[in-house]
């Protein structure tokens, strides 16, 4: 690995994603990407007594499926790198208990999907491990209960609100084997433009997404046209246009590539009007990346993709105390090796 510019890494030993999985809930299974997911539940309970246990089951299943899809056993893993939105990241920590693999817990809010992938690639590229599992999860009912109001409460939401994705995505990063290569990563800075509204996450996170994208192209010397697709994490219909405007002001010509957002891709905003502005949550960018994007790469429809996962670093306590919402974004480039 070598550091490039101020915030980026280039992985010289070509760590590869040799197996991945995406497990989602019923709302995601009704969206336009339904055929790309490995498993779709038809209910939110998942046969568990609590929402938190249901999310844990999502994570454990996604991890097991990623390991199986990689053609290895969990004993072949050196590390598990993951996190989630729950207090004390209990979904990933309890899943790590079940896996029995050396574990590094992360909290990057909804940016955790790419934070974990970047760190897994760093470990493999540096020789710190041959095979590392990266993953994250979210569940609509656990997040609503913790950060806003329980779903059963029936609170009215504004149009800027987003629907937390019920899903988990995991990937096995390896020093050997076949699969797309993790070529570079850009680690974001914490940005805070003073937004306090937890129902307007897209606007809060957009500056962080733009800042990381600017840093990525500045550090690497690449142009947006280098990638077939640049996709942000979960800015949805409010935040994505803001990020596009911010990039335009800085001279970043996103019209050179396809520029989209996982929160817009995972749902049909017209048919699924209950999602309001679109998708969010740790599982949003994780299942879109490890389901939709990797399968399109496998099919030859995409060769070079930059995923910029965004996260709002608030807590229930900070919101109750009137704090603003600091945000971050981490970018990871994934490429088919033959495309280079």
N, C-alpha and C positions, 0 to 999 in steps of 0.2 A: 504494500500500500504506500502511496505517496500523497502528501498533502498538496493540494492545488489551490492557489489563491488563499483567501482568508478563511473560507468556511467549507471547503470541499475536499473529498478524497477520491482518488482514482485507484481502482483495485487491479493490480498488475497480474495477479495470479488467477484471475478469471473464476471467482467463486460462482457456482451454478445452482440454480433452483432445480433440483432433481425430482421434486414431488411437492404438490400443493393440494389444498382442499378448501372448499367453501360450503358451509352448512348454514341454512337460513330458515326463517319462519314463514308463516303463511302469506303475509303481506308482500314480502320480497318474492315469494313464489308466484304471485299474481302479476308481477311486473314484467317489463320487456326483456329482462336478462334471465328469466326463469330457466331456460334450457342450458345455461352455462354453469349452474350450481350443481355440486355433487350430491347434495341431499336437501330436500325441502320438507319441513314439518308442516302439517296441516292444522296445528294449533299452537298456542303460545305456552301452554302448561308443560308440554313435553313429558307428561307423565310424572312430574315432580310436584311436591307440596308447596313450594315457594318459588317466586320468580327468580330469586338468586340461585337456587339449585337448578332451575331450568337453564339459566345462562351458563352455569358451570358445565352442565351436560353438553351444551352446544360446543363449548371450548374443548372438552375432553374428546368428543366425537371428531371434531375437526382435526385435532392433533393426531388421533389414531389413524384417520383416513389419510392425512398427509404422509405419515410414516409408511403406511401401506402403499400409497401411490409412488413413493420413492423406492419401493422394493427393498426396504431395510427393516430392521426391528428396532425397538426403542433402546436396546442395549448398544446399538451402533452410534447413538447420539452422545456427543460430549457435553453439550449444553442445551438448555431451553431458555430462550429470551422472550419475555412476553409481559403484557400488562392489560389493563382494562379501565373502566370508568368507576368501578365500585370503590367505596372507601377501603383503604388498605389493599387495593387491587386483589380482592379475595377470589375473584373468578379465576385469574391466572395462577395465584398462589395455591389455591386448593386443587387446581388441575395439575400443577407441578407436583403436589403431594401424590396424586394418583399415578403420574408418569414415573416418578422416582428418578428423574434426570437432574443433574446439577443445574441450578436455576438462577437466573438474573431477572429480578422483577423491575419493570419500568412503569413510569407514569408520564405519558405525554398527551393525555386525553385522547382525542380522536386522531392525533398524529402518530399514535403508538404503532400502527401497522407498518409505517415506513421507518420509524425509529428502530423498531425491533429488527426489521430486515437489514437496515444499514449496519447495525451493530453485529448481527449474525454474519454478514459478509465481511466485516472488519476482523472478526475473530478467525474466520476461515482463511481469509487472505493473508493474515499475519502468521498463520501456522499455529494459532492457539487452539484450534480444533479442526477436525476433518469434516464433521457433520454437525450442524447446529439447527435446531428447530426455532423458528420465529413465528409469533402469532398473537392474536388479540380477539376480543369479543365484545359484544354489547347486546342488551335485550331491552326492548321498548319499555316494558313495565318496570324493570329495575331502575332504569335511568330516570324515567318520569317520576317515580316515587322519591328518588334521592334528590334530584336537582330542581324539580318543579312541583307538581301535585300528582298524587296517585291517580292512575287512570280511572279507578272506580269513582273518584270524586267528581268527574265530569266537568272539569274546569274549561271554560271557553278559551280558545287560543287565538292570537292575532294572526293575520296572513303571513307575517314574517317567521312564524314558528316552523320548525322542521320536525320530521318524524324519525325518531331514533330507530335505526335498523336493528332487527333481531337477527343476529348472525355471527358467525365466527369464521375467520380465515387463518390458515397456517401454511407455512412453507418450510421445506427442508433445504438448507443451503449446504453445499458440499464442495470439497476441493477437487473431486473427480466425478465422473458420470456425465450423463447427457441432460441437457436442459438449457433454458435461456440463462445468459450471464448477467450478473449484477456488476455493471461496469463502473459506476461512480455514485457518489452520494453527496448531498449538500445539507449540512446541519444548520437549522434555522436559528434566528435570534428571537427573543421574546419581544413582542410588539403590543402596545396598549394605546389605543386612541380614545380611551375614556368612555366606552360603551358599558352600560350597567345592566342592560336588559337581557336576561337569560332566554328570552323568546326571540332574540335577534342575533343568533350566533353567526349567521352568514356575514353580516356587516362587521361583526367584531373580528372575525378571522381573516377576512379578505386582505387587509394590509400585511399580515404575516405571510400569506401565500405569495403575494406580489413581491415582498422583500426577498424571500427565499428563491423565487424564480429568477429575479434580477441577479442575485448572488451566484446562482448556478451558472448562468450564461457569462457573467463577468469572470468567474474563476476559471471556467473551462475553456473560454474562448469560442464556444459553439454558438450557432445561431438556432433560433426556434425551429427552422426548417430541417435541422438535422434529425429531429424526431418525427415519427409518423403521428404520434399522439402525445400531447401534454395534458394531463388530467389532474385537477385539484381534488382534494379529499371530500369535503362536504360543505361547500359554500352555498350550494343550491341556488334557487332563482334570485335571491336577494344579493348574496355575496359574490357570485361568479361575475356578474356584470361590473361590480365595483372593482374586482381584481383586474379585469380586462382594461378598465379605464385607467387604473393606476399604472399598469404596465405600458399602456400607450403613452402616458405622460412621460415615462422614462425612456421612450424610444424603443421598447421591446415590441417587435412586429409579430404578434401572435397569429396574424393571418397567414404566416408562412407554414403553419402546421394546423392540425386539428386540435382545438383547445376546448376541452369539455370538463365536466365535473361529475364525480361519482354520485353525489347526491341528486343530480339531475338524471343520471343514466339508470339508476336502480328502480325507479318508479315511473309510471305513466301519470304525469301530473294532472292530466285531464280526466282520465278514468278513475284514478285513485286520489280524488280531491281531498280526502282526509289527511293526506301527507302535507298539506299546505305548501310550503316553499320547496319541499323536497326531503331527501334523506340526510341523516347525520349519524353520529355514533362511531365508536371504534370499529364496529363491524362493517361500516359502510364502505370505506376505501379498501378494507381487507378482502371482503367477498367479491367486490368488483375487480380487484387486481388478481386475486388468486383463483377466481372463477372466470369471469368474462375475458379479461385482458390476456391472461396466460393461455387460455384456450384459443383465442384469436391468433396469438403468436404461433401456437402449435399448428394451426390451420394455414399459416402463411399469409394471413391478412394484415398482420402488424410485424414489423421488424425491430423498431426502436421506440421505446416508450419511456416517458418521464412521469413518474407518479409523485405528486406533491400533496402529502397528507397533512391536513390542518387540524389543530387542536386548541380548545379553549381551556385555559388552566385555572378555572375558577373552582371553588368548592361551595357546598351549601352554606358553610359558615361565612366565607368571604362575601357571598351574595347577601346574606342576611345582615351583614355589617356595612352594607352599602359600598363595598369595594368595586372598582372597575374590573373588567375582564381582560387579563393578559392572555395573549395567544401566541402560538408558534406553528411553524410548518417545517417539515423535513422532506427533502426530495431524494428519490432513488431512481437511477436509470437502469432499465432492464433491456437487454438486447439479445437477439438471436445471434449466436457466434458467427454463423456463416454470413450474416448481414454486414459484418465488419470487413 
